[in-house]
């Protein structure tokens, strides 16, 4: 079946906020929505959407698009990870590409689909994430991980804690505090306010963020 690009956009959700939108919303209500490139720049992303909204198709297509750009990208079913190795969840070609990626220093993108399907089969999300971390080893810090789930099957902070605990993201050198000497030489580094803003952007991009998927109305 051919994938149809619906020009998806994504709304970041606050803690406890439901991943739904009123039918009365208009295009102007989506001013804060993000596109795929913005999501792909983040280290840990959870994508929530209702059943039959196209989460799996979006993940598959995005992984294909990244590979077409020469990047390391992998589509993995969470239920396969819960009971087997990452190699069992990958195609032979992807398994070879994964081995190649682990041996270099490039960034990689992993689309883990989907928490709700795994739970429907009584598979443990936490077990799958633990196995995924072991498989990646030291390369985990180079991995951008996106996880999909149906809204009704997401367990809020409990699931966020699983990701945070088992898929930690190393701090970037740009996020560290300035030394006294660096602060003294601040003019050489540019405006301090702007530097702090950039640091916040980096930190936000490297923490787990939950998004709701939708297509902009006509």
Helices and strands as residue ranges (DSSP letters): E 8-12, G 27-30, H 36-40, E 44-49, H 55-68, E 72-77, H 78-83, H 86-89, H 92-102, E 108-113, H 115-120, H 125-136, G 137-142, E 143-150, G 151-153, H 157-166, G 173-175, H 180-184, H 186-189, H 192-205, E 208-215
